[in-house]
Every structure is written in C-alpha cells, then in structure tokens.
Amino acid sequence: MLNWKSAMAATVAAACLAMPATAQNAQGGMSMQGQQAEQSFSDAKIEAFVAAAASVTPIIAKAQKQMAGTEDQAERRKVMETMRGEMETAVADAPNISMKEYMAITQKARQDPAFRAKVQEMLRAEIDGGEGASQGS
C-alpha cells in the first residue's frame, strides 16, 4: 500500500510540476515568472494547490497519452487546448485557489527546490492521510 501511495505522490508531483509548463506556454507564457518564484505561499494555499492537483493530474495524464499517440502538430495543439480548458475548470472547481495561483505555485515549485520539497511533502501527507479524512467528510 505504501508503494502505491509513494508512486501516486511521485506521479502527481511530476505531473503538476512538468506538464503545466506546456499548458502555460500554450497560453503564451506568463510574463512575471521571475516575480512568481519570489512569492511566498501560505500552507493553506499550498494545501489548496495539492487538492486541485488531485483533479488536474488525470487530465494531464490523459493529454500525455493522447499526445504520445500522434506526431501531428495540429492535433497535439488541439489536445493541449483541451487540456488547458479542462485544467482551468478543475482548478476553478477546487476551493481556495485560482488558476493564476495554481500556475504561480507550479512555477515556484519548478524553480525553487526547497519549495518543491515542501509541496511534495504536503502532497505525500495528503495521500497518506487524506484517504480516511476525505471518506469521513
């Protein structure tokens, strides 16, 4: 069971930290990337990110699978646009976080190893302890 949880944490972390860069680029990039890396986020905001990431991860995985099956750039672009829309909806439906905050946390985690470790630890804690907690709510 612990191996599955560790694998899930690694998968979610990798998906959250890797693929949104592509989605961000599809949007034309964010002009304040340097400033985002310097922002600080509360534990509550990071917890909201972790909760949103749980909804975003399957969307990213589906898009990666679809893109792996095609070399057609137009089709890949269409998959990216669909993924971005689904991600925005998933994050909008998540409590206490906006898409802008989600992307800023993702960017900071990509650039700041200490912050990334904190996000990954909170993610592991959510996966390890969240199963029972979410069932009891």
C-alpha positions as CSV (number, residue, x, y, z in Angstrom):
1,M,0.0,0.0,0.0
2,L,2.8,2.4,0.8
3,N,4.4,1.7,-2.6
4,W,1.2,2.7,-4.3
5,K,0.9,5.9,-2.3
6,S,4.5,6.8,-3.0
7,A,4.0,6.1,-6.7
8,M,0.9,8.2,-6.7
9,A,2.6,11.1,-4.9
10,A,5.5,10.9,-7.4
11,T,3.1,10.8,-10.3
12,V,1.0,13.8,-9.1
13,A,4.1,15.8,-8.3
14,A,5.7,15.1,-11.6
15,A,2.5,15.9,-13.5
16,C,1.9,19.1,-11.5
17,L,5.5,20.3,-11.9
18,A,6.1,19.2,-15.5
19,M,3.1,19.5,-17.8
20,P,1.6,22.8,-16.7
21,A,4.7,24.5,-18.2
22,T,3.5,23.3,-21.5
23,A,0.0,24.5,-20.8
24,Q,1.5,27.8,-19.7
25,N,3.4,28.1,-23.0
26,A,0.2,27.3,-24.9
27,Q,-1.3,30.4,-23.2
28,G,1.6,32.5,-24.4
29,G,3.6,32.2,-21.2
30,M,3.4,34.3,-18.1
31,S,5.4,37.5,-18.1
32,M,6.1,37.6,-14.4
33,Q,7.9,34.2,-14.0
34,G,10.8,35.8,-12.1
35,Q,8.4,37.5,-9.7
36,Q,6.4,34.3,-9.2
37,A,9.5,32.5,-8.0
38,E,9.9,35.1,-5.2
39,Q,6.3,34.9,-3.9
40,S,5.6,33.1,-0.7
41,F,2.5,31.0,-0.2
42,S,0.8,30.0,3.0
43,D,0.4,26.4,4.0
44,A,-3.3,26.7,3.4
45,K,-2.7,27.9,-0.2
46,I,-0.3,25.0,-0.8
47,E,-2.9,22.6,0.6
48,A,-5.5,24.1,-1.8
49,F,-2.9,23.5,-4.6
50,V,-2.5,19.9,-3.6
51,A,-6.2,19.4,-3.6
52,A,-6.5,21.0,-7.0
53,A,-3.6,18.9,-8.3
54,A,-5.5,15.7,-7.5
55,S,-8.2,16.8,-10.0
56,V,-5.7,18.1,-12.6
57,T,-3.4,15.0,-12.6
58,P,-5.8,12.7,-14.5
59,I,-6.4,15.5,-17.1
60,I,-2.6,15.8,-17.7
61,A,-2.2,12.0,-17.8
62,K,-4.9,11.8,-20.5
63,A,-3.4,14.5,-22.5
64,Q,0.1,13.0,-22.3
65,K,-1.4,9.7,-23.5
66,Q,-3.2,11.4,-26.4
67,M,-0.1,13.3,-27.5
68,A,2.1,10.2,-27.3
69,G,-0.2,8.7,-29.9
70,T,0.3,11.4,-32.6
71,E,3.0,13.3,-34.3
72,D,0.6,15.7,-35.9
73,Q,1.3,19.2,-34.5
74,A,-2.2,20.5,-35.1
75,E,-3.6,17.5,-33.2
76,R,-1.1,18.0,-30.4
77,R,-2.1,21.7,-30.2
78,K,-5.8,20.7,-30.0
79,V,-5.0,18.2,-27.2
80,M,-3.1,21.0,-25.3
81,E,-6.0,23.4,-25.7
82,T,-8.5,20.9,-24.5
83,M,-6.2,20.0,-21.6
84,R,-5.8,23.7,-20.6
85,G,-9.6,24.2,-20.6
86,E,-10.2,21.1,-18.5
87,M,-7.4,22.1,-16.1
88,E,-8.9,25.6,-15.7
89,T,-12.3,24.1,-15.0
90,A,-10.8,21.6,-12.4
91,V,-8.9,24.4,-10.7
92,A,-11.9,26.7,-10.8
93,D,-14.0,24.0,-9.1
94,A,-11.3,23.5,-6.4
95,P,-11.8,25.5,-3.3
96,N,-9.5,28.4,-2.2
97,I,-7.3,28.6,-5.3
98,S,-7.4,30.4,-8.6
99,M,-5.7,29.3,-11.9
100,K,-3.3,32.2,-11.5
101,E,-2.3,31.0,-8.0
102,Y,-2.1,27.3,-9.2
103,M,0.3,28.3,-12.0
104,A,2.3,30.5,-9.7
105,I,2.8,27.7,-7.2
106,T,3.7,25.3,-10.0
107,Q,6.3,27.8,-11.4
108,K,7.8,28.4,-8.0
109,A,8.0,24.7,-7.3
110,R,9.8,24.2,-10.6
111,Q,12.3,26.9,-9.8
112,D,12.8,26.5,-6.0
113,P,14.0,23.1,-4.8
114,A,13.2,23.8,-1.2
115,F,9.6,24.9,-2.0
116,R,9.2,21.9,-4.3
117,A,10.2,19.6,-1.5
118,K,7.6,21.3,0.8
119,V,4.9,20.9,-1.9
120,Q,5.8,17.3,-2.4
121,E,5.8,16.6,1.3
122,M,2.3,18.1,1.7
123,L,1.3,16.0,-1.3
124,R,2.6,12.9,0.4
125,A,0.8,13.8,3.6
126,E,-2.4,14.3,1.7
127,I,-2.2,11.0,0.0
128,D,-1.1,9.1,3.2
129,G,-3.7,10.8,5.5
130,G,-6.2,12.1,3.0
131,E,-7.9,8.8,2.2
132,G,-9.5,8.4,5.6
133,A,-10.1,12.1,6.0
134,S,-11.9,12.5,2.7
135,Q,-14.1,9.5,3.4
136,G,-15.1,10.8,6.8
137,S,-16.1,14.2,5.4
